[in-house]
Amino acid sequence: MSSFLMWLKIFNKTGLLGFIIIALQHLFIVAGETEPIYRWIQSIEDGREVIYNGSDLQNIYALKFAAYQKIKPEVIVIGNSRANSFRKNMFHPYSFYNLSRTFVGFNNALGFLEEIEPYHKPKYIFLIIEPFQFKRNFELTQRKFDSSLSILPKSRLESLITFGLEFNHKRYSELKDDNKYLGVKAKKIKRGFRSIDGSHSEGQVRHRTVENNIKRLGRLKKKDLESLSSRELFFNFNQPLSNTTYDYAQLLIKQANELDITIIGVTPPYSQDIQNTLDSDPITFQLWHEFQTETNNQKLSDIFNGLYFNFSRFSSHDGQDYEMLDLIHPSEKIIGKMLLTMLQNKTLRNAFNKIDENKTKTKIKNNPLPLYDIFSESNYKAK
C-alpha cells in the first residue's frame, strides 16, 4: 500500500482530529522522540554519541540515569544546567558522566546517594552549590530524589499539540533525517545532551568570536537584567542565609563518607553584569552578599573537608566574561579553568594524578574562539 493510500485510510477511519494526532505521533516516532532510550544506550555501547533534545524534560533525567547505570563512572557531576559544560575528556583517563539538569540541593543529593547504592557508587561527585539553596525552607520544598524520576514518561498530548502548532512541511525531511540528533528539538535546532558523557552540545554557538559573543551578551543584558530579582534563580534574595541548609550539607557529607564517596562542592560564576547587579544592592540581594562572605566560604569548606570552591568571581579561576554561553551558563573553557584551579588543591591533585593538566591548558589556550567545543572525542587523543 502506498504511503498516500495508507494515510487516506487512516483519515477515513479516525476523522480529522484523530488523523492529526496520529500524524503527529508518527512524526514524533520518525524524529526519535518516543522511547529514545534504546538509541541512547546503543550509542553508548557503540561509542558513537547521539544528541538528544526532546519535548519532555523528565526524559533527560531518565536517559542520564540509564547511562549512569550502564557506564558506572568513577566521577560524576550533579546539579542544574549550569553544570552542562563539564566534559568527560576533562577528566581523562577517569570515567565520567554529567548528570546536569537533574536536581539541585543537599537533600536531593542525599536521596540520590541512597538510590544509586544498589547500582553503582562513584568515587567522586562534583556537586553544584547555588546561593538560592540557602533560602528559607528551600531544602524542605524540594522533592527528594526517588527512583520514579528515572522512569521514561510517555510522550504527552500537549507536546504533540505544541509541536503541531510550530510544524511546517519544510521540517519533515529534517525530522526524518537519519543523523546523530535524537528528538524533535534536537533535529530542529541541532543542540542537546550528548549520550556519551551527558554534557550539553551548544551547536552553532561554539563558532562565535570574542567580539561577537561580547555583543551577544550585551543584547542579553538589556533583555534580562531589568527583571533579575523576579527570576527564579534570584527570587526572594532579600533574606539571610538559612542555617538549616548547612545542616543538610552536613548530613550529605556524613552519608557520603560512610559510602566512601568524596564530594567536591562547586559554585560556578554568573556573567559579570549579573555579578555587578547582585553586588550593587545588599538589601534586595542580601542572600548573595552573605553567600560571598569569608564566613560562608569557610563554613562550606569545613563541611566539605576542604573541598569547596566558590568560583563566583572570574578572578578566582582566570575566567573571562566573554567565555560565558549566556548570562547564566559557563562554557567549556570556564569549566576547564575551574578544574585546573581545583587541581591545585593537594587532595584533589593526588586523587586525579593521571589528569594531564598541560594538555587541558593547551586546549584552552590554543583555541581562539571563546565557546568552542574543545573537549570532544574527535579533538582528544589519548597518549
Disulfide bonds with the S-S distance in Angstrom:
none
